[in-house]
Amino acid sequence: MRLKIVGTLQGPVTAPVVTTDKLDAIKMLMHLLKEAGIVQGAFDVNELFDRDVSDITRSPMALHLMLAPLVGSTKIEIDTAATISPRSPEYQTGSSQ
């Protein structure tokens, strides 16, 4: 990927979470770049997915370590109390009984 900083860095950036899924790691990396105001140039998605999963998961972590002192950092707040069960009565239409 060819990265380009347009203007000044923005922040704070969100600390990435540990994942073993390639797609989640790539989405985290793209989100982190967007948060910081860094534009990624054209790139071949297949080249990105052909990389080893450990390389992809380390990239957002390494980028966050470099950006945090410059723009600040926030942690992801996971609200488990707000999750709704798929069997919740508010989602039942009665037509499937």
Secondary structure as the mmCIF struct_conf table of DSSP 4:
data_model
#
loop_
_struct_conf.conf_type_id
_struct_conf.id
_struct_conf.beg_label_comp_id
_struct_conf.beg_label_asym_id
_struct_conf.beg_label_seq_id
_struct_conf.end_label_comp_id
_struct_conf.end_label_asym_id
_struct_conf.end_label_seq_id
STRN STRN1 LEU A 3 ILE A 5
BEND BEND1 GLY A 7 THR A 8
HELX_LH_PP_P HELX_LH_PP_P1 PRO A 12 PRO A 12
STRN STRN2 VAL A 13 THR A 14
HELX_LH_PP_P HELX_LH_PP_P2 ALA A 15 VAL A 18
HELX_RH_AL_P HELX_RH_AL_P1 LYS A 22 ALA A 36
TURN_TY1_P TURN_TY1_P1 GLY A 37 GLY A 37
STRN STRN3 ILE A 38 GLN A 40
HELX_RH_AL_P HELX_RH_AL_P2 VAL A 45 ASP A 50
BEND BEND2 ARG A 51 ARG A 51
HELX_RH_AL_P HELX_RH_AL_P3 VAL A 53 VAL A 71
STRN STRN4 SER A 73 THR A 74
HELX_LH_PP_P HELX_LH_PP_P3 LYS A 75 ILE A 78
HELX_RH_3T_P HELX_RH_3T_P1 THR A 80 ALA A 82
TURN_TY1_P TURN_TY1_P2 PRO A 86 ARG A 87
HELX_RH_3T_P HELX_RH_3T_P2 PRO A 89 TYR A 91
BEND BEND3 GLY A 94 GLY A 94
TURN_TY1_P TURN_TY1_P3 SER A 95 SER A 96
#
